Amino acid sequence: MADAQFVTGQQTAASSTNKVLRSTYMLLSMTLVFSAMMAGVAMAINAPYMGWIPLIVAFGLLFAINKMRNSAWSIALVFAFTGILGFSLGPILNFHMQTAGGTQVVLTALALTGMIFFSLSGYVLTTKKDFSYMSGFLMTGMWVVIGSIILLFVGSMMGWEISGLHLAISAAIVILMSGFILFDTSRIINGGETNYVMATVSLYLSIFNLFTALLHLVGFSND
């Protein structure tokens, strides 16, 4: 009797995990398409670079998504969040497209992003390894990157800069986002994340930051 209950419990847990996984990848694919469409709109109308404004708005939406994670409104907020970030990417893409070999730079960054995401996610889904032990490393890395960005911002305000810091930050973001993809995918399949909306947002942010960092690195190597 106990064995039967244990097996039933395992089956229920596996079914719940698979449902979260399917819902996450479905919502993620839709938000990525929507984000790409908004980037296309920004490129078509030649929208100006808006600096920190989209990030501030996106941060507010992220707070709202977390508060309403179990509400139907969370889906609309996720699309607003990814749409704004996608739109903010348009001017950056236009900038790269106007340089020599810019189209190749964008396509290379996009291909590398897809390759990294699918290979890392595929590895976790195949092996079902638990990467929860990476949480401390990822959090430390996140604070280091944030501190470096603040240093970069303060330096630009004061008229000085540290040579190569832009590239170092981009390289660190690539490594950090790769770690987050492993960590977040692992949390989904091992039951650590049961809300597909929050799982989608986490993976989307990893993909978005990975792409922008690779775009910077590939663009620099092209120059």
Residue frames relative to the residue before (quaternion, step in Angstrom):
aa qw qx qy qz dx dy dz
M 1.0000 0.0000 0.0000 0.0000 0.00 0.00 0.00
A 0.6646 0.4954 -0.2939 0.4759 3.57 0.95 -0.92
D 0.6397 0.5315 -0.3215 0.4526 3.57 1.05 -0.85
A 0.6454 0.5255 -0.3143 0.4566 3.56 0.99 -0.84
Q 0.6526 0.5051 -0.3089 0.4727 3.58 1.00 -0.83
F 0.6334 0.5354 -0.3243 0.4550 3.59 1.07 -0.80
V 0.6619 0.4999 -0.2977 0.4727 3.56 0.95 -0.92
T 0.6441 0.5212 -0.3139 0.4637 3.58 0.98 -0.86
G 0.6466 0.5216 -0.3098 0.4625 3.55 1.02 -0.85
Q 0.6448 0.5174 -0.3141 0.4668 3.56 1.03 -0.82
Q 0.6562 0.5162 -0.3045 0.4585 3.56 0.97 -0.89
T 0.6473 0.5191 -0.3125 0.4625 3.57 1.01 -0.84
A 0.6578 0.5117 -0.2997 0.4644 3.56 0.98 -0.92
A 0.6566 0.5086 -0.3050 0.4660 3.58 0.99 -0.87
S 0.6475 0.5208 -0.3105 0.4617 3.56 1.02 -0.84
S 0.6528 0.5131 -0.3029 0.4678 3.56 1.01 -0.85
T 0.6487 0.5188 -0.3069 0.4647 3.57 1.00 -0.86
N 0.6618 0.5049 -0.3022 0.4646 3.58 0.93 -0.89
K 0.6298 0.5304 -0.3304 0.4615 3.58 1.06 -0.72
V 0.6498 0.5015 -0.3102 0.4797 3.59 0.97 -0.88
L 0.6535 0.5283 -0.3081 0.4459 3.57 0.97 -0.90
R 0.6690 0.4900 -0.2974 0.4732 3.59 0.91 -0.93
S 0.6695 0.4990 -0.3010 0.4606 3.58 0.90 -0.91
T 0.6342 0.5403 -0.3262 0.4466 3.57 1.02 -0.81
Y 0.7180 0.4430 -0.2654 0.4667 3.59 0.76 -1.00
M 0.6129 0.5336 -0.3551 0.4621 3.58 1.09 -0.58
L 0.6871 0.4588 -0.2794 0.4892 3.59 0.87 -0.96
L 0.6246 0.5469 -0.3359 0.4450 3.59 1.01 -0.77
S 0.6632 0.5006 -0.3091 0.4627 3.58 0.89 -0.90
M 0.6631 0.5024 -0.3089 0.4609 3.60 0.97 -0.81
T 0.6738 0.4862 -0.3024 0.4670 3.58 0.95 -0.82
L 0.6255 0.5298 -0.3417 0.4597 3.60 1.06 -0.66
V 0.6404 0.5066 -0.3168 0.4825 3.58 1.03 -0.80
F 0.6610 0.5036 -0.3020 0.4673 3.58 0.94 -0.92
S 0.6405 0.5278 -0.3128 0.4620 3.56 0.99 -0.85
A 0.6488 0.5074 -0.3064 0.4772 3.58 1.02 -0.84
M 0.6322 0.5282 -0.3286 0.4618 3.58 1.02 -0.75
M 0.6651 0.4942 -0.3000 0.4727 3.59 0.96 -0.86
A 0.6136 0.5229 -0.3437 0.4815 3.58 1.10 -0.66
G 0.6374 0.5285 -0.3136 0.4648 3.57 1.08 -0.78
V 0.6283 0.5246 -0.3290 0.4710 3.58 1.04 -0.77
A 0.6595 0.5106 -0.3040 0.4604 3.58 0.92 -0.93
M 0.6541 0.5003 -0.3110 0.4745 3.57 1.03 -0.77
A 0.6597 0.5333 -0.3088 0.4302 3.59 0.97 -0.88
I 0.7484 0.3651 -0.2139 0.5108 3.59 0.98 -0.80
N 0.3846 -0.7507 0.4501 0.2932 3.55 1.39 0.07
A 0.0602 0.8357 -0.5384 0.0900 3.56 0.89 1.04
P 0.4629 -0.6875 0.4802 0.2872 3.61 -0.97 0.79
Y 0.5850 -0.5518 0.4559 0.3813 3.52 -1.27 0.41
M 0.2240 -0.8328 0.5005 0.0763 3.58 -0.68 1.09
G 0.4910 -0.7114 0.4086 0.2932 3.56 1.24 0.35
W 0.8327 -0.2097 0.1806 0.4795 3.55 -0.94 -0.98
I 0.4593 0.7224 -0.4386 0.2735 3.62 1.20 -0.31
P 0.6834 0.4683 -0.3194 0.4601 3.68 0.75 -0.88
L 0.6443 0.5304 -0.3277 0.4429 3.58 1.03 -0.76
I 0.6397 0.5197 -0.3210 0.4665 3.57 1.04 -0.78
V 0.6524 0.4979 -0.3013 0.4855 3.58 1.00 -0.90
A 0.6574 0.5181 -0.3068 0.4531 3.57 0.95 -0.91
F 0.6309 0.5304 -0.3319 0.4588 3.58 1.04 -0.76
G 0.6387 0.5189 -0.3183 0.4706 3.58 1.03 -0.79
L 0.6561 0.5000 -0.3013 0.4784 3.57 1.01 -0.83
L 0.6201 0.5445 -0.3369 0.4533 3.56 1.06 -0.74
F 0.6290 0.5205 -0.3208 0.4802 3.57 1.04 -0.78
A 0.6658 0.5034 -0.2967 0.4640 3.59 0.98 -0.90
I 0.6268 0.5383 -0.3341 0.4537 3.59 1.02 -0.80
N 0.6602 0.5118 -0.3054 0.4571 3.55 0.94 -0.89
K 0.6629 0.5047 -0.3000 0.4645 3.59 1.03 -0.80
M 0.7836 0.2997 -0.1375 0.5266 3.59 1.03 -0.84
R 0.1929 0.8484 -0.4759 0.1286 3.56 1.23 0.51
N 0.7438 0.3774 -0.2167 0.5073 3.61 1.09 -0.60
S 0.5786 0.5748 -0.3683 0.4462 3.56 1.31 0.21
A 0.6006 -0.5629 0.4255 0.3760 3.57 -1.22 0.49
W 0.5808 0.5991 -0.3625 0.4151 3.59 1.19 -0.52
S 0.5366 0.6491 -0.4029 0.3583 3.58 1.17 -0.48
I 0.6129 0.5561 -0.3506 0.4384 3.60 1.08 -0.71
A 0.6608 0.4966 -0.3010 0.4755 3.59 0.92 -0.93
L 0.6512 0.5166 -0.3103 0.4612 3.57 1.00 -0.82
V 0.6236 0.5382 -0.3358 0.4568 3.59 1.05 -0.74
F 0.6673 0.4836 -0.3019 0.4792 3.59 0.96 -0.83
A 0.6215 0.5176 -0.3419 0.4786 3.60 1.07 -0.69
F 0.6456 0.5379 -0.2995 0.4518 3.56 0.99 -0.91
T 0.7239 0.4227 -0.2463 0.4864 3.59 0.77 -1.02
G 0.6103 0.5600 -0.3490 0.4383 3.58 1.12 -0.62
I 0.6616 0.5022 -0.3019 0.4680 3.57 0.96 -0.88
L 0.6618 0.4890 -0.3096 0.4765 3.58 0.93 -0.84
G 0.6342 0.5275 -0.3243 0.4630 3.58 1.04 -0.76
F 0.6507 0.5156 -0.3055 0.4664 3.57 0.98 -0.90
S 0.6565 0.5180 -0.3097 0.4525 3.59 1.00 -0.82
L 0.6228 0.5540 -0.3295 0.4435 3.56 1.23 -0.47
G 0.5183 0.6848 -0.3898 0.3322 3.58 1.20 -0.53
P 0.6946 0.4638 -0.2939 0.4648 3.65 0.72 -0.96
I 0.6289 0.5293 -0.3348 0.4607 3.59 1.05 -0.72
L 0.6559 0.4958 -0.3068 0.4795 3.57 0.98 -0.84
N 0.6255 0.5353 -0.3349 0.4584 3.60 1.00 -0.78
F 0.6284 0.5450 -0.3277 0.4481 3.56 1.01 -0.84
H 0.6962 0.4603 -0.2707 0.4799 3.57 0.90 -0.94
M 0.6460 0.5403 -0.3238 0.4311 3.58 1.01 -0.78
Q 0.6706 0.5085 -0.2958 0.4519 3.59 1.15 -0.57
T 0.6110 0.5301 -0.3576 0.4667 3.59 1.26 -0.14
A 0.6397 -0.5174 0.3934 0.4102 3.56 -1.26 0.36
G 0.8261 0.1305 -0.1340 0.5316 3.57 -0.76 1.06
G 0.3110 0.8010 -0.4693 0.2037 3.56 1.26 0.32
T 0.6263 0.5415 -0.3378 0.4477 3.57 1.01 -0.80
Q 0.6535 0.5125 -0.3030 0.4674 3.56 1.02 -0.87
V 0.6163 0.5526 -0.3364 0.4490 3.58 1.07 -0.76
V 0.6820 0.4875 -0.2834 0.4656 3.58 0.86 -1.00
L 0.6790 0.4894 -0.2940 0.4615 3.59 0.89 -0.92
T 0.6373 0.5232 -0.3257 0.4625 3.59 1.04 -0.76
A 0.6556 0.5011 -0.3066 0.4744 3.58 0.94 -0.90
L 0.6492 0.5169 -0.3103 0.4637 3.58 1.01 -0.83
A 0.6670 0.5019 -0.2996 0.4620 3.57 0.94 -0.89
L 0.6556 0.5077 -0.3090 0.4658 3.57 0.97 -0.85
T 0.6222 0.5399 -0.3339 0.4582 3.58 1.04 -0.80
G 0.6767 0.4899 -0.2884 0.4678 3.57 0.87 -0.97
M 0.6562 0.5205 -0.3117 0.4486 3.57 0.94 -0.89
I 0.6690 0.4939 -0.3006 0.4671 3.59 0.91 -0.93
F 0.6792 0.5008 -0.3067 0.4403 3.59 0.84 -0.96
F 0.7209 0.4498 -0.2689 0.4535 3.60 0.73 -1.02
S 0.6532 0.5065 -0.3325 0.4541 3.60 1.00 -0.69
L 0.6856 0.4720 -0.2926 0.4707 3.60 0.93 -0.85
S 0.6581 0.4911 -0.3090 0.4798 3.59 0.94 -0.87
G 0.6477 0.5266 -0.3147 0.4518 3.56 0.97 -0.87
Y 0.6299 0.5376 -0.3321 0.4516 3.56 1.02 -0.79
V 0.6806 0.4783 -0.2920 0.4720 3.59 0.90 -0.92
L 0.6653 0.5083 -0.3071 0.4525 3.58 0.92 -0.89
T 0.6766 0.4927 -0.2891 0.4646 3.58 1.08 -0.71
T 0.7693 0.3658 -0.1899 0.4881 3.56 0.83 -1.01
K 0.2290 -0.7988 0.5119 0.2180 3.58 1.23 -0.62
K 0.2647 0.7795 -0.5199 0.2280 3.58 1.11 0.68
D 0.3857 -0.7088 0.5481 0.2201 3.55 -1.16 0.69
F 0.1011 -0.8173 0.5670 0.0168 3.58 -0.55 1.20
S 0.2748 0.7918 -0.5054 0.2052 3.58 1.17 0.50
Y 0.5786 0.6044 -0.3729 0.4011 3.59 1.18 -0.50
M 0.6057 0.5846 -0.3485 0.4122 3.61 1.25 -0.30
S 0.4309 0.7449 -0.4461 0.2459 3.61 1.23 -0.25
G 0.6664 0.5052 -0.3073 0.4541 3.60 0.91 -0.87
F 0.6556 0.5106 -0.3021 0.4672 3.56 0.96 -0.90
L 0.6774 0.4987 -0.2936 0.4541 3.57 0.91 -0.92
M 0.6545 0.5037 -0.3183 0.4654 3.58 0.95 -0.80
T 0.6412 0.5111 -0.3194 0.4750 3.58 0.99 -0.81
G 0.6566 0.5145 -0.2997 0.4629 3.55 0.98 -0.90
M 0.6256 0.5460 -0.3295 0.4493 3.56 1.04 -0.79
W 0.6799 0.4809 -0.2895 0.4719 3.58 0.91 -0.90
V 0.6160 0.5358 -0.3459 0.4625 3.59 1.06 -0.68
V 0.6631 0.4966 -0.2993 0.4733 3.58 0.96 -0.90
I 0.6488 0.5102 -0.3180 0.4666 3.59 0.94 -0.89
G 0.6538 0.5101 -0.3118 0.4638 3.58 0.96 -0.83
S 0.6506 0.5136 -0.3109 0.4650 3.57 1.03 -0.79
I 0.6415 0.5144 -0.3221 0.4692 3.58 1.03 -0.78
I 0.6337 0.5160 -0.3255 0.4756 3.59 1.02 -0.80
L 0.6386 0.5257 -0.3136 0.4665 3.57 1.00 -0.87
L 0.6458 0.5197 -0.3066 0.4678 3.55 1.03 -0.86
F 0.6628 0.5103 -0.2953 0.4615 3.57 0.98 -0.90
V 0.6604 0.4980 -0.2991 0.4760 3.58 0.92 -0.93
G 0.6433 0.5380 -0.3152 0.4442 3.57 1.00 -0.83
S 0.6631 0.4957 -0.3041 0.4713 3.56 0.99 -0.85
M 0.6313 0.5298 -0.3299 0.4603 3.58 1.10 -0.66
M 0.7380 0.4070 -0.2151 0.4934 3.58 1.09 -0.75
G 0.5590 -0.6597 0.3629 0.3473 3.56 1.27 0.07
W 0.6881 0.3998 -0.3195 0.5145 3.59 1.15 0.45
E 0.0920 -0.7977 0.5943 0.0443 3.54 -1.20 0.47
I 0.4228 -0.6760 0.5442 0.2610 3.53 -1.24 0.55
S 0.4576 -0.7158 0.4559 0.2652 3.57 -0.62 1.13
G 0.8380 0.2019 -0.1647 0.4794 3.55 -0.91 0.99
L 0.4488 0.7106 -0.4548 0.2946 3.60 1.25 -0.08
H 0.5919 0.5719 -0.3648 0.4353 3.61 1.05 -0.73
L 0.6982 0.4706 -0.2697 0.4672 3.56 0.86 -0.99
A 0.6313 0.5362 -0.3316 0.4517 3.57 1.02 -0.79
I 0.6480 0.5116 -0.3114 0.4706 3.57 1.00 -0.84
S 0.6604 0.5099 -0.3084 0.4570 3.60 0.91 -0.90
A 0.6522 0.5070 -0.3104 0.4704 3.58 0.98 -0.86
A 0.6477 0.5148 -0.3106 0.4679 3.58 1.02 -0.83
I 0.6405 0.5252 -0.3238 0.4573 3.58 1.03 -0.79
V 0.6148 0.5424 -0.3471 0.4554 3.61 1.01 -0.77
I 0.6788 0.4764 -0.2857 0.4802 3.59 0.89 -0.94
L 0.6702 0.5169 -0.2946 0.4437 3.56 0.93 -0.96
M 0.6902 0.4741 -0.2858 0.4660 3.60 0.88 -0.92
S 0.5922 0.5454 -0.3625 0.4695 3.58 1.13 -0.59
G 0.6483 0.5106 -0.3046 0.4756 3.55 1.04 -0.81
F 0.6510 0.5124 -0.3155 0.4627 3.58 1.00 -0.79
I 0.6085 0.5401 -0.3599 0.4566 3.61 1.04 -0.67
L 0.6486 0.4987 -0.3094 0.4845 3.58 0.97 -0.86
F 0.6834 0.5112 -0.2775 0.4411 3.57 0.87 -1.03
D 0.7159 0.4591 -0.2662 0.4538 3.60 0.79 -1.03
T 0.6388 0.5088 -0.3299 0.4735 3.59 1.00 -0.77
S 0.6344 0.5357 -0.3146 0.4599 3.55 1.04 -0.83
R 0.6452 0.5276 -0.3180 0.4519 3.58 0.99 -0.85
I 0.6436 0.5271 -0.3282 0.4475 3.58 1.01 -0.77
I 0.7555 0.4127 -0.2324 0.4527 3.58 0.69 -1.05
N 0.7160 0.4084 -0.2570 0.5044 3.59 1.22 -0.35
G 0.6080 -0.6247 0.3282 0.3637 3.56 1.26 0.38
G 0.4558 0.6995 -0.4467 0.3218 3.59 1.24 0.19
E 0.7563 0.2043 -0.1308 0.6075 3.59 1.23 -0.50
T 0.0833 -0.8330 0.5470 0.0017 3.57 -0.48 1.20
N 0.6346 0.4913 -0.3319 0.4958 3.59 1.29 -0.02
Y 0.3333 -0.7925 0.4740 0.1901 3.57 -0.36 1.22
V 0.5690 0.5831 -0.3884 0.4305 3.61 1.17 -0.45
M 0.6954 0.4521 -0.2701 0.4889 3.58 0.86 -0.96
A 0.6134 0.5389 -0.3444 0.4633 3.58 1.09 -0.68
T 0.6404 0.5272 -0.3126 0.4628 3.58 1.03 -0.82
V 0.6572 0.5112 -0.3074 0.4608 3.57 0.90 -0.94
S 0.6513 0.5241 -0.3169 0.4480 3.60 0.92 -0.87
L 0.6985 0.4575 -0.2739 0.4773 3.58 0.86 -0.95
Y 0.6199 0.5408 -0.3459 0.4512 3.59 1.04 -0.75
L 0.6625 0.5045 -0.3110 0.4581 3.59 0.88 -0.89
S 0.6281 0.5276 -0.3365 0.4625 3.59 1.02 -0.75
I 0.6738 0.4883 -0.2909 0.4722 3.58 0.93 -0.92
F 0.6558 0.5226 -0.3094 0.4484 3.59 0.91 -0.93
N 0.7039 0.4536 -0.2662 0.4775 3.58 0.82 -0.99
L 0.6089 0.5479 -0.3420 0.4606 3.58 1.09 -0.72
F 0.6725 0.5034 -0.2921 0.4571 3.59 0.90 -0.94
T 0.6854 0.4835 -0.2992 0.4548 3.60 0.83 -0.94
A 0.6456 0.5108 -0.3205 0.4686 3.59 1.03 -0.76
L 0.6605 0.4904 -0.3008 0.4824 3.58 0.96 -0.85
L 0.6040 0.5558 -0.3495 0.4519 3.58 1.07 -0.73
H 0.6552 0.5044 -0.3021 0.4744 3.57 0.99 -0.83
L 0.6914 0.4853 -0.2826 0.4544 3.58 0.87 -0.96
V 0.6726 0.4793 -0.2938 0.4812 3.58 0.93 -0.90
G 0.6359 0.5303 -0.3244 0.4573 3.58 1.03 -0.80
F 0.6511 0.5068 -0.3210 0.4650 3.59 1.00 -0.78
S 0.6661 0.4942 -0.3092 0.4654 3.58 0.91 -0.88
N 0.6194 0.5397 -0.3395 0.4582 3.59 1.12 -0.64
D 0.6502 0.5092 -0.3081 0.4724 3.58 1.06 -0.81
